[in-house]
Amino acid sequence: MPKNHPELCVTSDSFDAVLFDLDGVLTATAEVHAAAWKKTFDEYLQKRAAKSGESFQPFDTDGDYGLYVDGKPRYDGVRSFLDSRGIRLPDGDPGDPPDRETVCGIGNRKEELVVKTIETEGVKVYEGSVAWVRQLRGAGIKTAVVSSSKNTLAVLKAAGIDRLFDVRVDGHVVEDQGLPGKPAPDTYLHAAALLGVSPRRAVVVEDALSGVKAGKNGGFGLVIGVDRKGHADALLENGADLVVTDLRLAPQPSCPPASRAGGETFLDLP
């Protein structure tokens, strides 16, 4: 398969802005989140099984993560996964301690693990993504980060890329503005509004199924899926117009403008 598509470019003639998810797109923190979710849910499910006598079914980072929690606000992810197991818990309060058996308590335990990992291990960036962001900005295209994580600024600063984005819509903004999380398009639409650009003139870049759905639902001009886990077909089925394995393979901002192409997959193959 080709590494670039000569008929598709992301230029300032065609687009005014590119809106990026954070975890799994710009930074390798998706792995941190997946590990934290697994530890959190497995701890809870093991305790529940011990009390009820039910069999313990661990959280699956390949299946459960992508289907129920990836890209969603933290408490929405807790509810979604627990619903998949037929478990109903009270929401509780955002101030609940991480050992409380509520949606917020479980979510706060996950947050505690993520913060600890970031503080002790730092943040790894995807160099191809950062290089593409710099190319876009050099071509006069605005950039934004759109993430459900309340740690977005801390992650960007730890990675040394916080100055590469004109707008940040994160978990704090979601909460303050009362925005529904992905797959609803509201967070991306809010970022586009802050940048003063039309969704049709903006690109969404996502690695999560809920994220590419949000881009499609918002009527954005182009939705690029980033396939880090070998699920290109699922990204295309859920709303991506094209898929790349690394953003160094993404449409370039330096080629002549052309019409949009849909339903293509670009994999880093020899």
ZATORRO-482321 format. One line per field, with one value per residue (C-alpha): residue number from 0; x, y, z; residue in one letter. Coordinates in Angstrom, 2 decimals. Example, Ala and Ser with C-alpha at 12.3 -4.5 7.8 and 13.67 -1.06 7.14 Angstrom:
REM ZATORRO-482321
num <- (0,1)
xx <- (12.30,13.67)
yy <- (-4.50,-1.06)
zz <- (7.80,7.14)
residu <- (a,s)
END
This chain:
REM ZATORRO-482321
num <- (0,1,2,3,4,5,6,7,8,9,10,11,12,13,14,15,16,17,18,19,20,21,22,23,24,25,26,27,28,29,30,31,32,33,34,35,36,37,38,39,40,41,42,43,44,45,46,47,48,49,50,51,52,53,54,55,56,57,58,59,60,61,62,63,64,65,66,67,68,69,70,71,72,73,74,75,76,77,78,79,80,81,82,83,84,85,86,87,88,89,90,91,92,93,94,95,96,97,98,99,100,101,102,103,104,105,106,107,108,109,110,111,112,113,114,115,116,117,118,119,120,121,122,123,124,125,126,127,128,129,130,131,132,133,134,135,136,137,138,139,140,141,142,143,144,145,146,147,148,149,150,151,152,153,154,155,156,157,158,159,160,161,162,163,164,165,166,167,168,169,170,171,172,173,174,175,176,177,178,179,180,181,182,183,184,185,186,187,188,189,190,191,192,193,194,195,196,197,198,199,200,201,202,203,204,205,206,207,208,209,210,211,212,213,214,215,216,217,218,219,220,221,222,223,224,225,226,227,228,229,230,231,232,233,234,235,236,237,238,239,240,241,242,243,244,245,246,247,248,249,250,251,252,253,254,255,256,257,258,259,260,261,262,263,264,265,266,267,268,269)
xx <- (0.00,1.25,2.77,1.28,-1.72,-0.74,-4.29,-4.94,-3.16,-3.87,-3.05,-4.13,-6.14,-8.32,-8.21,-7.84,-7.14,-6.22,-7.67,-5.74,-6.66,-3.84,-3.38,-2.28,-2.07,0.49,1.80,2.15,0.01,-2.79,-0.75,-0.61,-4.37,-5.07,-2.83,-4.44,-7.94,-7.00,-5.49,-8.44,-11.19,-9.41,-9.00,-12.69,-13.89,-11.71,-13.16,-16.67,-16.14,-14.75,-17.85,-20.47,-18.90,-19.10,-16.28,-13.66,-13.51,-10.59,-10.70,-9.44,-7.11,-7.56,-11.34,-12.87,-10.57,-11.45,-15.14,-15.99,-13.45,-11.01,-11.56,-14.45,-14.58,-13.37,-16.68,-18.48,-15.88,-16.53,-20.29,-19.89,-17.65,-19.69,-22.86,-21.22,-20.89,-24.42,-23.11,-24.91,-23.25,-24.23,-22.45,-21.17,-19.32,-16.18,-14.55,-15.03,-11.85,-10.38,-11.46,-15.16,-17.48,-19.01,-18.54,-16.54,-14.51,-13.46,-12.70,-10.60,-8.59,-7.76,-6.77,-4.51,-2.63,-2.22,-0.85,1.62,2.88,3.32,5.20,7.54,8.04,7.45,5.77,6.88,5.84,5.33,7.99,6.13,3.12,5.13,6.94,3.59,2.23,5.26,4.79,1.14,1.93,4.69,2.09,-0.18,-2.67,-4.00,-3.76,-5.69,-5.70,-9.06,-8.98,-11.28,-8.31,-7.93,-4.19,-3.87,-1.84,0.44,1.06,1.74,4.19,5.91,6.29,7.56,4.91,2.45,3.39,2.51,-1.25,-3.44,-6.35,-6.76,-10.12,-9.59,-11.46,-11.63,-13.25,-15.64,-16.73,-16.92,-18.88,-21.05,-19.97,-20.95,-17.95,-17.00,-18.60,-20.67,-18.91,-19.28,-15.67,-14.34,-17.00,-16.08,-12.40,-13.29,-15.41,-12.56,-10.27,-12.89,-13.01,-15.80,-15.92,-15.87,-12.54,-11.04,-9.39,-9.89,-7.07,-7.98,-6.94,-10.13,-13.32,-15.35,-13.11,-13.48,-17.23,-17.14,-15.35,-17.90,-20.84,-19.52,-19.35,-15.62,-13.89,-11.54,-11.19,-7.83,-7.54,-4.20,-3.85,-1.44,-3.09,-3.98,-7.63,-7.66,-10.87,-12.72,-11.52,-12.76,-16.09,-16.62,-15.95,-12.33,-11.84,-8.33,-6.03,-2.28,-0.02,2.07,1.40,4.65,2.55,-0.30,-1.28,1.32,0.69,3.18,1.54,-1.01,-4.60,-6.95,-10.31,-11.04,-10.70,-12.69,-12.43,-8.72,-6.25,-2.57,-0.37,3.35,4.18,7.19)
yy <- (0.00,3.53,5.56,8.82,9.73,12.22,13.51,14.39,17.19,19.23,22.74,26.20,26.48,23.56,23.65,26.28,24.02,20.52,19.26,16.50,13.99,13.64,10.09,7.72,10.48,12.96,11.05,7.41,8.00,5.84,2.90,4.54,5.04,1.49,0.03,2.25,1.24,-2.44,-2.21,-0.18,-2.38,-5.65,-4.55,-3.73,-6.85,-9.13,-7.66,-7.93,-11.55,-12.43,-10.98,-12.39,-15.69,-14.72,-15.67,-13.00,-11.76,-9.34,-6.11,-6.65,-3.88,-4.99,-5.22,-3.45,-0.45,0.53,-0.25,1.32,3.81,5.07,8.74,9.19,11.38,9.35,8.81,8.08,5.38,3.83,3.77,2.38,-0.51,-1.39,-1.34,-3.87,-6.19,-5.52,-3.62,-0.56,1.70,5.09,7.98,9.36,12.67,13.83,14.25,10.57,8.83,6.28,3.32,4.24,1.90,4.56,5.59,8.61,6.60,4.07,6.86,8.67,5.51,5.34,9.03,8.44,5.72,7.84,10.83,8.63,7.07,10.43,11.82,8.85,7.84,11.04,11.26,9.86,11.69,10.28,12.10,11.71,13.46,16.35,16.80,16.97,19.53,21.73,21.38,22.39,25.43,26.42,26.35,28.72,26.08,26.43,23.52,22.43,19.56,18.02,15.47,14.28,14.08,16.62,15.93,17.32,20.41,18.46,15.87,18.52,20.31,17.07,16.27,19.79,20.44,22.71,25.73,23.97,24.41,27.49,26.01,23.30,21.69,19.23,17.56,20.82,22.62,19.70,19.98,23.78,24.02,20.95,19.41,15.81,13.61,11.71,10.22,13.40,16.03,18.87,19.00,19.23,21.74,23.84,23.79,24.84,27.70,28.88,28.89,30.71,28.05,26.12,22.37,21.79,23.63,21.60,18.18,15.81,13.39,10.49,7.00,6.14,4.75,7.23,10.01,9.26,8.97,12.45,13.81,12.23,13.35,16.92,17.19,17.92,18.25,15.33,12.69,10.95,7.79,6.87,3.11,2.12,-1.24,-2.81,-1.78,0.27,-1.33,-0.41,3.20,3.41,1.82,4.30,7.48,7.87,9.02,7.60,5.79,6.07,4.10,7.19,10.87,11.12,9.38,11.89,14.18,16.92,20.68,21.43,19.75,21.31,21.45,18.74,17.21,15.08,11.31,9.03,5.49,5.04,3.15,4.06,1.59,1.75,-1.26,-1.95)
zz <- (0.00,-0.65,2.15,0.90,-1.18,-3.89,-4.30,-0.65,1.21,4.31,3.11,4.25,1.02,2.09,5.90,8.62,11.62,12.74,16.04,17.81,20.45,22.99,24.31,21.57,18.96,20.28,23.29,24.28,27.35,25.94,27.22,30.65,30.69,29.51,32.24,34.88,33.80,33.92,37.39,38.66,37.25,38.07,41.70,41.91,40.06,42.20,45.40,44.01,42.99,46.42,48.11,45.74,44.78,41.10,38.75,38.17,34.56,34.16,32.19,28.65,27.47,23.85,23.76,26.76,26.61,23.05,23.35,26.69,28.01,25.37,24.55,26.98,30.12,33.07,34.86,31.58,30.95,34.36,33.76,30.25,31.30,34.39,32.27,29.95,32.95,34.23,37.25,38.60,41.17,42.58,40.90,44.18,44.21,42.34,45.74,46.64,47.84,45.42,47.59,47.62,45.69,43.47,39.86,41.00,43.51,40.86,38.39,40.99,41.64,37.94,37.99,40.99,39.10,35.95,37.85,39.72,36.49,34.76,37.76,38.04,34.41,32.44,29.05,25.70,22.52,19.06,17.08,13.79,15.32,16.71,13.38,11.57,14.05,13.40,9.63,9.91,12.02,9.63,6.85,8.78,9.95,13.50,15.94,19.02,21.52,22.40,25.21,27.97,30.35,33.15,32.99,29.47,30.35,32.68,29.96,27.30,29.60,30.61,26.92,26.13,23.47,25.29,23.14,19.88,20.25,19.97,21.93,24.55,25.30,28.15,31.00,32.93,29.99,29.47,33.10,33.20,29.93,30.56,27.25,26.50,25.84,22.70,20.59,20.83,18.69,21.20,22.42,18.88,17.89,20.93,19.92,16.38,17.73,19.98,16.95,14.89,12.18,10.49,11.16,7.39,7.29,10.14,10.46,13.40,14.28,16.58,17.62,19.51,18.01,20.05,18.71,15.01,15.63,17.16,14.10,11.78,13.92,13.91,10.14,10.06,6.72,7.27,9.99,10.25,12.30,13.87,14.10,16.86,17.59,14.25,14.17,10.98,9.72,12.92,12.67,9.08,9.98,12.81,10.88,9.81,6.21,6.16,8.56,9.09,11.38,12.11,11.43,9.50,6.83,7.07,4.17,3.90,4.15,1.38,-1.63,-4.02,-2.68,-3.91,-3.22,-0.21,-0.52,1.76,3.02,2.41,4.58,4.58,6.42,7.01,4.88,2.65)
residu <- (m,p,k,n,h,p,e,l,c,v,t,s,d,s,f,d,a,v,l,f,d,l,d,g,v,l,t,a,t,a,e,v,h,a,a,a,w,k,k,t,f,d,e,y,l,q,k,r,a,a,k,s,g,e,s,f,q,p,f,d,t,d,g,d,y,g,l,y,v,d,g,k,p,r,y,d,g,v,r,s,f,l,d,s,r,g,i,r,l,p,d,g,d,p,g,d,p,p,d,r,e,t,v,c,g,i,g,n,r,k,e,e,l,v,v,k,t,i,e,t,e,g,v,k,v,y,e,g,s,v,a,w,v,r,q,l,r,g,a,g,i,k,t,a,v,v,s,s,s,k,n,t,l,a,v,l,k,a,a,g,i,d,r,l,f,d,v,r,v,d,g,h,v,v,e,d,q,g,l,p,g,k,p,a,p,d,t,y,l,h,a,a,a,l,l,g,v,s,p,r,r,a,v,v,v,e,d,a,l,s,g,v,k,a,g,k,n,g,g,f,g,l,v,i,g,v,d,r,k,g,h,a,d,a,l,l,e,n,g,a,d,l,v,v,t,d,l,r,l,a,p,q,p,s,c,p,p,a,s,r,a,g,g,e,t,f,l,d,l,p)
END
